[in-house]
Amino acid sequence: MSDTRRIRIDVPALTRVEGEGSLKLRIEEGRIEQLQLSIFEPPRYFEKFLEGRSWREVPDIVARICGICPVAYQMSAVQALEQAFGVTPSPWVQRMRRLFYCGEWLQSHALHIHLLALPDYLGFDSAIAMAQDYPEAVQRGLRLQALGNDLIRLFGGRSVHPVGARVGGFHHAPAADRVAALIPRLEAARQDAFELTQWCAGLPMPEDSETFISVALRHPDDYALCSGRLMSSSGLSLSADEWDQHFREFHAPHSTALWALLDEQPYLVGPLARLNLNSDHLPPPVADSLARTGIRFPSSNMFHSMLARALEIELALHDALALCREYHLPERSHEPVTPKAGVGYGMTEAPRGLLWHRYETDDDGCIRSARIVPPTSQNQARIEQNLAASLKRFGLEHDDDALRLHCEKVIRNYDPCISCATHFLTLDVTR
């Protein structure tokens, strides 16, 4: 290209991703010479907020890191502190934590698919505009999200920044009649979820395959949500305390958030990575739903992430229904806890990917140090890698608006949880 121009595009708040980010793209003579994604993650501050705090305060503090996935932060934190204190939660607590977690997967995935991602595939700027032509789809998304919120509220006391979780279990066990009241809604929602999976599979998806490393938890018996070993498609099998042997966090000069590499390589966490590593653990009804789509996993197409989310909605409903049907009041809703000095690690699967915590405590259980690695910071290097390859396949000759929209579509595919800001993507293009 003989001319050089620089354009700055500000996309307003209704751009279907949580937070703010910027992308610098420089194209010279048909080549990408610079591609820098800058996004800003608030969890780094919370590590300092936690220092000096009592172990009792940690679950409520970390729940405020994210309004979309507070359960993931709570479950990772309580796991780490239970390991540090030598506490083993009861089987009842472990099952109910999975039910609690199902609510979060349900509400987060339903929100992302229907309100954030679908407009990209149907040619709309927002879910509000999409609702005029696809009211049933938007209503379905709101029903599923509301049901997920009610499951979170059941154990958390409220659906946003829940307060019911504690080290050792839950502060209170919900009454049996409250749990029973959710069963008919869960049964009815399964048809919504099945139809959503089939619909997502039929959407026009770009053929955008490339090689990448998938990282997720894997449990020997279940589709992993809040327990299991860390697995990778490159052959790793790690416990939470082995994280630093293979993963490295670092500051990228163009971003305030920490990035992460696995053995010096970008890697993927999230629903596509989970399904790539755990599709054999889908329960029969969900496996049958996947088979009907004709799409096979493992998949190397990042745009199959939305289908993976739809299948995980089916999984969350399947498991939540089974857990609600077997619900009973326990003798106690939490195990006794005696704090002590120690180090503990926890990792669970937030809706958008693996979440890792490490805490060091003193004799009284006060936090001496905290370290939190959220999924979006882990995905940042992979997003940049994916953007560069996908833009080349898309075609660098497209105009700036088309390039911006394609970049946003690729980034939204990861469902990044960025920050509570007013803009998403500011694109600087230099030709």
VOPAGU-2260 file (C-alpha; in pm, 1 decimal, decimal comma):
REM VOPAGU-2260
SITE   aa  ch    i         X         Y         Z
SITE  MET   A    0       0,0       0,0       0,0
SITE  SER   A    1     144,4     337,5     -96,5
SITE  ASP   A    2     -59,4     553,9     141,8
SITE  THR   A    3     -41,3     562,3     520,6
SITE  ARG   A    4    -336,3     660,8     735,7
SITE  ARG   A    5    -429,1     633,0    1100,9
SITE  ILE   A    6    -785,3     592,6    1217,8
SITE  ARG   A    7    -920,0     579,8    1573,2
SITE  ILE   A    8   -1261,0     420,0    1616,7
SITE  ASP   A    9   -1448,3     444,9    1948,1
SITE  VAL   A   10   -1712,8     176,5    1987,1
SITE  PRO   A   11   -1980,1     271,4    2245,5
SITE  ALA   A   12   -2076,2      71,2    2550,3
SITE  LEU   A   13   -2336,6    -151,0    2383,2
SITE  THR   A   14   -2069,7    -357,7    2217,0
SITE  ARG   A   15   -2142,7    -685,1    2393,2
SITE  VAL   A   16   -1841,2    -750,5    2607,5
SITE  GLU   A   17   -1771,1    -666,4    2969,9
SITE  GLY   A   18   -1522,9    -383,2    2994,7
SITE  GLU   A   19   -1269,1    -187,8    2795,8
SITE  GLY   A   20    -996,9    -279,1    2553,0
SITE  SER   A   21    -793,6    -142,7    2266,7
SITE  LEU   A   22    -632,9    -296,3    1963,7
SITE  LYS   A   23    -349,0    -142,2    1765,0
SITE  LEU   A   24    -319,5    -277,9    1414,3
SITE  ARG   A   25     -53,0    -162,3    1165,8
SITE  ILE   A   26     -61,1    -297,6     812,8
SITE  GLU   A   27     223,1    -228,8     569,4
SITE  GLU   A   28     226,4    -357,0     212,2
SITE  GLY   A   29     -40,7    -612,9     293,2
SITE  ARG   A   30     139,9    -744,9     602,8
SITE  ILE   A   31      54,3    -715,7     971,8
SITE  GLU   A   32     352,9    -533,3    1123,0
SITE  GLN   A   33     194,2    -460,4    1462,2
SITE  LEU   A   34     -96,8    -618,3    1645,4
SITE  GLN   A   35    -134,7    -535,9    2014,2
SITE  LEU   A   36    -437,5    -618,8    2225,2
SITE  SER   A   37    -458,3    -421,6    2549,2
SITE  ILE   A   38    -719,5    -517,8    2806,5
SITE  PHE   A   39    -735,6    -433,1    3172,0
SITE  GLU   A   40    -806,4    -685,5    3448,1
SITE  PRO   A   41    -903,3    -570,0    3797,9
SITE  PRO   A   42    -817,2    -891,5    3991,1
SITE  ARG   A   43    -454,0    -781,2    4031,6
SITE  TYR   A   44    -563,2    -525,8    4293,0
SITE  PHE   A   45    -760,0    -778,4    4494,3
SITE  GLU   A   46    -446,6    -973,4    4575,5
SITE  LYS   A   47    -328,9    -675,1    4781,0
SITE  PHE   A   48    -674,6    -615,0    4927,2
SITE  LEU   A   49    -666,1    -967,2    5070,6
SITE  GLU   A   50    -335,7    -931,0    5256,0
SITE  GLY   A   51    -392,2    -907,8    5630,5
SITE  ARG   A   52    -756,2   -1013,9    5603,5
SITE  SER   A   53    -906,1   -1301,1    5799,5
SITE  TRP   A   54    -973,3   -1627,8    5620,0
SITE  ARG   A   55   -1342,1   -1573,1    5699,2
SITE  GLU   A   56   -1349,2   -1260,8    5481,0
SITE  VAL   A   57   -1189,9   -1409,1    5172,1
SITE  PRO   A   58   -1496,9   -1568,4    5003,8
SITE  ASP   A   59   -1697,9   -1246,4    5021,8
SITE  ILE   A   60   -1407,4   -1029,2    4902,8
SITE  VAL   A   61   -1314,9   -1240,7    4600,1
SITE  ALA   A   62   -1682,5   -1262,8    4496,7
SITE  ARG   A   63   -1656,6    -894,1    4416,4
SITE  ILE   A   64   -1379,4    -941,6    4162,7
SITE  CYS   A   65   -1639,3   -1025,0    3897,7
SITE  GLY   A   66   -2014,2    -973,3    3885,2
SITE  ILE   A   67   -2052,0   -1242,7    3617,9
SITE  CYS   A   68   -1853,1   -1527,2    3775,5
SITE  PRO   A   69   -1835,6   -1468,0    4153,9
SITE  VAL   A   70   -1898,5   -1836,8    4228,6
SITE  ALA   A   71   -1578,6   -1936,5    4048,3
SITE  TYR   A   72   -1371,6   -1697,2    4257,5
SITE  GLN   A   73   -1536,0   -1816,8    4578,6
SITE  MET   A   74   -1496,3   -2186,5    4500,2
SITE  SER   A   75   -1129,6   -2152,0    4400,9
SITE  ALA   A   76   -1057,4   -1950,7    4715,7
SITE  VAL   A   77   -1230,7   -2187,0    4959,3
SITE  GLN   A   78   -1056,6   -2484,7    4799,8
SITE  ALA   A   79    -718,6   -2321,1    4852,4
SITE  LEU   A   80    -789,6   -2228,5    5214,0
SITE  GLU   A   81    -929,0   -2573,6    5290,1
SITE  GLN   A   82    -606,8   -2723,6    5160,2
SITE  ALA   A   83    -401,2   -2484,7    5373,1
SITE  PHE   A   84    -603,0   -2571,0    5685,7
SITE  GLY   A   85    -639,5   -2943,1    5617,6
SITE  VAL   A   86   -1019,5   -2928,8    5586,3
SITE  THR   A   87   -1207,0   -3188,1    5379,9
SITE  PRO   A   88   -1559,7   -3078,7    5281,8
SITE  SER   A   89   -1834,8   -3337,0    5319,8
SITE  PRO   A   90   -1978,5   -3520,3    5017,4
SITE  TRP   A   91   -2295,4   -3310,9    5059,6
SITE  VAL   A   92   -2094,9   -2988,7    5038,6
SITE  GLN   A   93   -1906,1   -3109,0    4732,2
SITE  ARG   A   94   -2229,6   -3198,0    4550,3
SITE  MET   A   95   -2396,8   -2869,4    4642,8
SITE  ARG   A   96   -2093,8   -2673,4    4530,0
SITE  ARG   A   97   -2138,8   -2832,8    4189,8
SITE  LEU   A   98   -2506,1   -2729,5    4192,7
SITE  PHE   A   99   -2403,9   -2375,0    4294,6
SITE  TYR   A  100   -2152,0   -2373,7    4009,6
SITE  CYS   A  101   -2411,2   -2501,9    3758,6
SITE  GLY   A  102   -2609,0   -2184,9    3823,9
SITE  GLU   A  103   -2312,5   -1969,5    3730,2
SITE  TRP   A  104   -2234,3   -2160,6    3409,7
SITE  LEU   A  105   -2600,7   -2139,5    3313,2
SITE  GLN   A  106   -2643,2   -1766,8    3366,0
SITE  SER   A  107   -2305,4   -1667,7    3221,2
SITE  HIS   A  108   -2325,4   -1883,6    2908,4
SITE  ALA   A  109   -2688,4   -1784,3    2842,1
SITE  LEU   A  110   -2596,9   -1416,8    2870,2
SITE  HIS   A  111   -2296,0   -1448,7    2642,1
SITE  ILE   A  112   -2465,9   -1649,7    2369,0
SITE  HIS   A  113   -2792,4   -1458,6    2345,8
SITE  LEU   A  114   -2696,5   -1103,1    2435,8
SITE  LEU   A  115   -2329,9   -1076,6    2338,1
SITE  ALA   A  116   -2240,0   -1325,9    2064,1
SITE  LEU   A  117   -2553,7   -1400,7    1861,7
SITE  PRO   A  118   -2588,5   -1047,9    1720,6
SITE  ASP   A  119   -2252,6   -1103,1    1545,5
SITE  TYR   A  120   -2384,4   -1406,0    1358,6
SITE  LEU   A  121   -2726,7   -1262,1    1277,4
SITE  GLY   A  122   -2608,1    -922,5    1153,3
SITE  PHE   A  123   -2717,8    -692,8    1436,7
SITE  ASP   A  124   -2535,9    -432,4    1642,1
SITE  SER   A  125   -2700,8    -535,0    1968,6
SITE  ALA   A  126   -2936,3    -781,3    2131,7
SITE  ILE   A  127   -3198,0    -506,6    2151,7
SITE  ALA   A  128   -3196,8    -469,8    1773,5
SITE  MET   A  129   -3187,1    -847,8    1732,2
SITE  ALA   A  130   -3496,3    -885,8    1954,6
SITE  GLN   A  131   -3714,9    -722,6    1689,9
SITE  ASP   A  132   -3656,6   -1011,3    1447,9
SITE  TYR   A  133   -3567,9   -1287,6    1694,4
SITE  PRO   A  134   -3780,9   -1223,3    2003,6
SITE  GLU   A  135   -3801,6   -1594,3    2091,3
SITE  ALA   A  136   -3422,4   -1627,0    2100,3
SITE  VAL   A  137   -3379,4   -1330,4    2331,4
SITE  GLN   A  138   -3662,8   -1448,7    2556,7
SITE  ARG   A  139   -3504,0   -1794,0    2573,4
SITE  GLY   A  140   -3174,3   -1639,8    2677,3
SITE  LEU   A  141   -3339,3   -1434,7    2950,1
SITE  ARG   A  142   -3525,3   -1741,9    3082,7
SITE  LEU   A  143   -3207,4   -1947,0    3102,4
SITE  GLN   A  144   -3012,4   -1664,3    3260,7
SITE  ALA   A  145   -3283,9   -1604,6    3521,5
SITE  LEU   A  146   -3286,3   -1973,4    3611,6
SITE  GLY   A  147   -2909,5   -1966,7    3657,8
SITE  ASN   A  148   -2938,7   -1661,9    3881,3
SITE  ASP   A  149   -3200,1   -1837,9    4094,4
SITE  LEU   A  150   -2968,6   -2138,3    4139,7
SITE  ILE   A  151   -2689,9   -1904,9    4255,8
SITE  ARG   A  152   -2931,6   -1728,3    4491,0
SITE  LEU   A  153   -3038,3   -2063,8    4638,9
SITE  PHE   A  154   -2700,0   -2112,6    4806,0
SITE  GLY   A  155   -2551,1   -1765,2    4780,5
SITE  GLY   A  156   -2832,6   -1560,5    4930,2
SITE  ARG   A  157   -2827,4   -1337,2    4623,4
SITE  SER   A  158   -2727,4   -1384,5    4261,2
SITE  VAL   A  159   -2474,3   -1100,9    4235,3
SITE  HIS   A  160   -2174,8   -1118,3    4469,8
SITE  PRO   A  161   -2329,6   -1406,9    4668,3
SITE  VAL   A  162   -2254,0   -1433,4    5040,2
SITE  GLY   A  163   -2358,4   -1790,4    5124,7
SITE  ALA   A  164   -2028,5   -1971,3    5062,6
SITE  ARG   A  165   -1766,0   -2018,8    5332,5
SITE  VAL   A  166   -1454,3   -2222,5    5397,2
SITE  GLY   A  167   -1578,4   -2572,1    5481,3
SITE  GLY   A  168   -1913,6   -2543,5    5304,1
SITE  PHE   A  169   -2208,7   -2302,6    5318,8
SITE  HIS   A  170   -2340,6   -2077,0    5593,7
SITE  HIS   A  171   -2687,8   -2228,3    5557,4
SITE  ALA   A  172   -2856,6   -2513,7    5370,7
SITE  PRO   A  173   -3162,4   -2407,8    5168,7
SITE  ALA   A  174   -3499,3   -2552,7    5264,1
SITE  ALA   A  175   -3600,6   -2863,5    5069,5
SITE  ASP   A  176   -3916,4   -2700,2    4933,4
SITE  ARG   A  177   -3713,0   -2418,4    4776,7
SITE  VAL   A  178   -3498,5   -2672,1    4595,6
SITE  ALA   A  179   -3801,4   -2876,1    4487,1
SITE  ALA   A  180   -3963,6   -2565,5    4340,0
SITE  LEU   A  181   -3679,3   -2536,6    4089,5
SITE  ILE   A  182   -3718,5   -2888,1    3950,0
SITE  PRO   A  183   -4008,6   -2814,1    3708,8
SITE  ARG   A  184   -3822,9   -2510,2    3575,2
SITE  LEU   A  185   -3505,9   -2712,7    3522,1
SITE  GLU   A  186   -3701,7   -2983,0    3339,1
SITE  ALA   A  187   -3867,4   -2726,9    3111,6
SITE  ALA   A  188   -3536,7   -2551,6    3042,3
SITE  ARG   A  189   -3376,9   -2864,7    2900,1
SITE  GLN   A  190   -3584,3   -2832,2    2583,2
SITE  ASP   A  191   -3476,2   -2468,1    2550,1
SITE  ALA   A  192   -3113,5   -2575,4    2587,5
SITE  PHE   A  193   -3141,2   -2859,2    2335,2
SITE  GLU   A  194   -3296,4   -2627,0    2078,3
SITE  LEU   A  195   -3025,0   -2370,3    2147,7
SITE  THR   A  196   -2750,4   -2624,9    2077,8
SITE  GLN   A  197   -2904,9   -2730,2    1748,1
SITE  TRP   A  198   -2962,9   -2369,4    1647,1
SITE  CYS   A  199   -2603,1   -2268,3    1727,5
SITE  ALA   A  200   -2474,7   -2562,3    1525,1
SITE  GLY   A  201   -2675,0   -2440,7    1224,1
SITE  LEU   A  202   -2544,8   -2083,1    1228,2
SITE  PRO   A  203   -2297,8   -1987,3     954,4
SITE  MET   A  204   -1963,6   -2030,6    1126,4
SITE  PRO   A  205   -1639,2   -1920,0     962,7
SITE  GLU   A  206   -1399,7   -2198,3     874,3
SITE  ASP   A  207   -1121,9   -2064,4    1091,0
SITE  SER   A  208    -915,4   -2360,9    1205,8
SITE  GLU   A  209    -566,3   -2336,8    1350,8
SITE  THR   A  210    -344,1   -2524,3    1591,6
SITE  PHE   A  211    -350,0   -2429,4    1960,9
SITE  ILE   A  212    -300,6   -2582,6    2306,3
SITE  SER   A  213    -615,2   -2650,2    2510,6
SITE  VAL   A  214    -591,7   -2633,8    2891,8
SITE  ALA   A  215    -867,8   -2735,0    3132,3
SITE  LEU   A  216    -945,4   -2941,0    3440,1
SITE  ARG   A  217   -1024,2   -3307,5    3394,4
SITE  HIS   A  218   -1197,7   -3529,7    3648,8
SITE  PRO   A  219   -1182,6   -3910,3    3628,6
SITE  ASP   A  220   -1561,8   -3947,8    3645,9
SITE  ASP   A  221   -1738,2   -3619,9    3566,3
SITE  TYR   A  222   -1719,0   -3328,6    3327,0
SITE  ALA   A  223   -1491,0   -3107,6    3536,9
SITE  LEU   A  224   -1633,6   -2792,3    3695,9
SITE  CYS   A  225   -1475,7   -2744,2    4036,7
SITE  SER   A  226   -1239,4   -3038,4    4082,9
SITE  GLY   A  227    -986,1   -3241,1    3888,1
SITE  ARG   A  228    -631,0   -3222,2    3759,8
SITE  LEU   A  229    -506,0   -2961,3    3518,3
SITE  MET   A  230    -468,9   -3120,5    3174,3
SITE  SER   A  231    -341,4   -2992,9    2843,5
SITE  SER   A  232    -371,3   -3118,4    2488,4
SITE  SER   A  233       9,6   -3117,5    2484,2
SITE  GLY   A  234      12,6   -3400,0    2740,7
SITE  LEU   A  235      41,3   -3228,2    3080,1
SITE  SER   A  236    -131,6   -3356,1    3393,2
SITE  LEU   A  237     -73,2   -3128,6    3693,4
SITE  SER   A  238    -202,8   -3067,5    4042,9
SITE  ALA   A  239    -272,9   -2707,9    4143,2
SITE  ASP   A  240      54,5   -2676,1    4336,4
SITE  GLU   A  241     253,6   -2766,3    4022,3
SITE  TRP   A  242     129,4   -2462,6    3830,7
SITE  ASP   A  243     454,6   -2265,5    3845,3
SITE  GLN   A  244     654,1   -2552,7    3699,4
SITE  HIS   A  245     500,1   -2493,0    3356,2
SITE  PHE   A  246     306,7   -2163,4    3358,8
SITE  ARG   A  247     464,0   -1819,7    3359,9
SITE  GLU   A  248     293,7   -1485,6    3418,1
SITE  PHE   A  249     449,1   -1167,6    3282,6
SITE  HIS   A  250     372,0    -805,3    3205,9
SITE  ALA   A  251     321,6    -721,1    2839,6
SITE  PRO   A  252     442,8    -364,0    2777,3
SITE  HIS   A  253     119,1    -263,1    2604,5
SITE  SER   A  254    -123,4    -396,8    2871,1
SITE  THR   A  255    -177,4    -341,4    3242,2
SITE  ALA   A  256    -292,7    -700,6    3292,6
SITE  LEU   A  257     -61,3    -993,6    3348,5
SITE  TRP   A  258     -30,7   -1242,3    3062,9
SITE  ALA   A  259      43,2   -1613,5    3092,2
SITE  LEU   A  260     225,6   -1871,3    2883,7
SITE  LEU   A  261     243,7   -2249,7    2910,5
SITE  ASP   A  262     600,8   -2364,7    2852,1
SITE  GLU   A  263     650,5   -2030,5    2673,0
SITE  GLN   A  264     353,4   -2089,9    2439,5
SITE  PRO   A  265      10,1   -1921,0    2422,5
SITE  TYR   A  266    -274,4   -2150,0    2525,9
SITE  LEU   A  267    -652,8   -2160,2    2538,4
SITE  VAL   A  268    -878,8   -2190,3    2841,7
SITE  GLY   A  269   -1259,3   -2184,1    2834,6
SITE  PRO   A  270   -1549,5   -2387,9    2699,4
SITE  LEU   A  271   -1384,4   -2496,2    2374,4
SITE  ALA   A  272   -1072,1   -2612,0    2560,9
SITE  ARG   A  273   -1289,0   -2794,2    2817,0
SITE  LEU   A  274   -1491,6   -2971,9    2552,4
SITE  ASN   A  275   -1178,1   -3059,8    2357,2
SITE  LEU   A  276   -1039,9   -3234,9    2665,8
SITE  ASN   A  277   -1361,5   -3367,3    2822,8
SITE  SER   A  278   -1614,2   -3451,6    2550,9
SITE  ASP   A  279   -1601,0   -3818,0    2655,6
SITE  HIS   A  280   -1742,6   -3716,8    2995,6
SITE  LEU   A  281   -2060,2   -3557,2    2859,5
SITE  PRO   A  282   -2368,7   -3733,0    3002,7
SITE  PRO   A  283   -2560,7   -3940,7    2743,4
SITE  PRO   A  284   -2838,0   -3684,8    2668,4
SITE  VAL   A  285   -2582,9   -3409,5    2608,2
SITE  ALA   A  286   -2356,4   -3638,4    2406,0
SITE  ASP   A  287   -2658,3   -3728,0    2192,4
SITE  SER   A  288   -2733,2   -3359,2    2140,0
SITE  LEU   A  289   -2375,3   -3304,6    2024,1
SITE  ALA   A  290   -2393,6   -3604,7    1790,0
SITE  ARG   A  291   -2706,0   -3458,8    1626,1
SITE  THR   A  292   -2514,8   -3145,4    1530,9
SITE  GLY   A  293   -2269,6   -3344,6    1318,9
SITE  ILE   A  294   -1980,9   -3142,1    1463,1
SITE  ARG   A  295   -1699,7   -3333,5    1626,6
SITE  PHE   A  296   -1472,1   -3243,7    1912,4
SITE  PRO   A  297   -1183,1   -3188,4    1964,4
SITE  SER   A  298   -1224,6   -2890,9    1731,5
SITE  SER   A  299    -956,7   -2653,1    1606,8
SITE  ASN   A  300   -1210,8   -2386,9    1503,3
SITE  MET   A  301   -1231,6   -2113,6    1766,5
SITE  PHE   A  302   -1577,3   -2018,2    1638,8
SITE  HIS   A  303   -1706,7   -2347,0    1781,5
SITE  SER   A  304   -1674,3   -2183,7    2124,2
SITE  MET   A  305   -2036,7   -2071,1    2112,9
SITE  LEU   A  306   -2155,0   -2425,7    2040,8
SITE  ALA   A  307   -1939,3   -2546,0    2331,3
SITE  ARG   A  308   -2115,7   -2296,6    2558,9
SITE  ALA   A  309   -2455,6   -2421,1    2443,9
SITE  LEU   A  310   -2354,8   -2779,8    2521,1
SITE  GLU   A  311   -2231,3   -2672,1    2864,5
SITE  ILE   A  312   -2571,0   -2514,4    2928,4
SITE  GLU   A  313   -2724,5   -2854,8    2858,2
SITE  LEU   A  314   -2470,3   -3014,0    3090,3
SITE  ALA   A  315   -2539,2   -2762,3    3370,4
SITE  LEU   A  316   -2913,2   -2826,5    3346,6
SITE  HIS   A  317   -2865,2   -3205,6    3339,2
SITE  ASP   A  318   -2644,7   -3201,3    3649,8
SITE  ALA   A  319   -2850,4   -2940,5    3835,5
SITE  LEU   A  320   -3166,6   -3142,2    3782,8
SITE  ALA   A  321   -3005,0   -3461,3    3915,7
SITE  LEU   A  322   -2861,8   -3279,2    4218,1
SITE  CYS   A  323   -3191,9   -3109,0    4300,2
SITE  ARG   A  324   -3379,7   -3438,1    4279,2
SITE  GLU   A  325   -3145,7   -3600,2    4533,2
SITE  TYR   A  326   -3133,7   -3297,3    4763,8
SITE  HIS   A  327   -3173,3   -3345,7    5137,8
SITE  LEU   A  328   -3098,0   -3134,3    5441,3
SITE  PRO   A  329   -2760,0   -3225,9    5590,0
SITE  GLU   A  330   -2672,4   -3261,1    5955,6
SITE  ARG   A  331   -2454,9   -2953,5    5909,6
SITE  SER   A  332   -2391,9   -2728,4    5610,8
SITE  HIS   A  333   -2019,3   -2683,9    5673,8
SITE  GLU   A  334   -1726,0   -2859,6    5833,1
SITE  PRO   A  335   -1553,0   -2709,7    6138,6
SITE  VAL   A  336   -1245,6   -2505,5    6052,1
SITE  THR   A  337    -934,0   -2453,0    6263,3
SITE  PRO   A  338    -706,4   -2200,0    6093,6
SITE  LYS   A  339    -331,2   -2248,0    6089,0
SITE  ALA   A  340     -23,5   -2135,8    5901,9
SITE  GLY   A  341       6,4   -2294,3    5561,3
SITE  VAL   A  342      -7,4   -2264,1    5185,1
SITE  GLY   A  343    -305,3   -2376,1    4979,1
SITE  TYR   A  344    -396,3   -2391,8    4611,7
SITE  GLY   A  345    -732,6   -2401,6    4438,1
SITE  MET   A  346    -844,4   -2419,0    4076,4
SITE  THR   A  347   -1188,4   -2440,1    3921,7
SITE  GLU   A  348   -1349,3   -2377,2    3583,8
SITE  ALA   A  349   -1504,3   -2034,0    3559,1
SITE  PRO   A  350   -1749,6   -2006,2    3267,0
SITE  ARG   A  351   -1478,0   -1844,1    3055,9
SITE  GLY   A  352   -1193,7   -2069,9    3167,1
SITE  LEU   A  353    -957,2   -2201,6    3430,8
SITE  LEU   A  354    -914,5   -1994,1    3747,3
SITE  TRP   A  355    -615,4   -2054,3    3979,7
SITE  HIS   A  356    -564,0   -1928,0    4337,3
SITE  ARG   A  357    -278,3   -1952,5    4588,5
SITE  TYR   A  358    -290,1   -1831,2    4949,4
SITE  GLU   A  359     -35,5   -1825,8    5230,3
SITE  THR   A  360    -176,3   -1789,8    5584,0
SITE  ASP   A  361     -33,4   -1722,6    5929,1
SITE  ASP   A  362    -113,2   -1906,4    6254,8
SITE  ASP   A  363    -445,3   -1720,9    6290,4
SITE  GLY   A  364    -550,4   -1781,7    5931,7
SITE  CYS   A  365    -485,0   -1425,7    5818,2
SITE  ILE   A  366    -373,0   -1392,8    5457,0
SITE  ARG   A  367      -0,9   -1327,4    5424,4
SITE  SER   A  368      -2,2   -1339,5    5043,5
SITE  ALA   A  369    -253,0   -1407,3    4767,5
SITE  ARG   A  370    -214,7   -1482,7    4398,9
SITE  ILE   A  371    -502,1   -1507,2    4152,2
SITE  VAL   A  372    -470,2   -1599,6    3784,5
SITE  PRO   A  373    -799,7   -1528,3    3602,4
SITE  PRO   A  374    -895,4   -1689,2    3271,5
SITE  THR   A  375    -899,7   -1373,5    3060,3
SITE  SER   A  376    -536,4   -1290,8    3139,0
SITE  GLN   A  377    -445,4   -1649,1    3047,3
SITE  ASN   A  378    -621,2   -1613,7    2713,3
SITE  GLN   A  379    -466,8   -1280,1    2613,7
SITE  ALA   A  380    -165,2   -1421,2    2431,1
SITE  ARG   A  381    -390,0   -1672,7    2257,0
SITE  ILE   A  382    -631,9   -1396,0    2151,8
SITE  GLU   A  383    -350,3   -1198,1    1988,0
SITE  GLN   A  384    -224,6   -1512,0    1815,0
SITE  ASN   A  385    -576,9   -1594,0    1695,1
SITE  LEU   A  386    -639,6   -1236,3    1576,7
SITE  ALA   A  387    -328,0   -1230,6    1358,6
SITE  ALA   A  388    -407,6   -1562,3    1190,7
SITE  SER   A  389    -779,9   -1492,7    1154,7
SITE  LEU   A  390    -726,0   -1146,9    1004,7
SITE  LYS   A  391    -497,5   -1292,2     738,4
SITE  ARG   A  392    -761,0   -1549,5     646,3
SITE  PHE   A  393   -1031,4   -1281,6     650,5
SITE  GLY   A  394    -831,5   -1054,1     421,9
SITE  LEU   A  395    -632,4    -743,7     514,1
SITE  GLU   A  396    -764,7    -557,9     210,9
SITE  HIS   A  397   -1102,6    -503,6     379,2
SITE  ASP   A  398   -1189,8    -152,6     490,4
SITE  ASP   A  399   -1136,0     -39,0     849,3
SITE  ASP   A  400   -1495,0     -96,8     959,9
SITE  ALA   A  401   -1492,1    -454,4     833,1
SITE  LEU   A  402   -1155,9    -521,4    1001,8
SITE  ARG   A  403   -1281,6    -375,3    1328,9
SITE  LEU   A  404   -1598,5    -582,7    1325,1
SITE  HIS   A  405   -1403,7    -899,8    1248,5
SITE  CYS   A  406   -1158,9    -825,8    1531,2
SITE  GLU   A  407   -1445,6    -772,9    1774,9
SITE  LYS   A  408   -1608,7   -1095,8    1663,9
SITE  VAL   A  409   -1288,5   -1289,7    1724,7
SITE  ILE   A  410   -1231,8   -1128,4    2066,3
SITE  ARG   A  411   -1593,6   -1175,2    2175,9
SITE  ASN   A  412   -1551,9   -1542,7    2095,1
SITE  TYR   A  413   -1342,6   -1569,3    2412,7
SITE  ASP   A  414   -1609,7   -1399,0    2625,6
SITE  PRO   A  415   -1342,2   -1182,7    2789,1
SITE  CYS   A  416   -1423,4   -1049,2    3134,2
SITE  ILE   A  417   -1231,9    -723,7    3117,0
SITE  SER   A  418   -1344,8    -446,8    3353,3
SITE  CYS   A  419   -1645,9    -232,7    3436,3
SITE  ALA   A  420   -1577,5      42,3    3183,2
SITE  THR   A  421   -1770,5     224,2    2912,4
SITE  HIS   A  422   -1603,1     120,1    2589,3
SITE  PHE   A  423   -1485,9    -205,3    2439,3
SITE  LEU   A  424   -1266,2    -180,4    2134,5
SITE  THR   A  425   -1074,9     125,8    2024,3
SITE  LEU   A  426    -901,9      31,7    1700,0
SITE  ASP   A  427    -602,3     219,0    1566,5
SITE  VAL   A  428    -524,3     113,9    1209,4
SITE  THR   A  429    -212,8     240,3    1036,7
SITE  ARG   A  430    -175,4     153,9     669,3
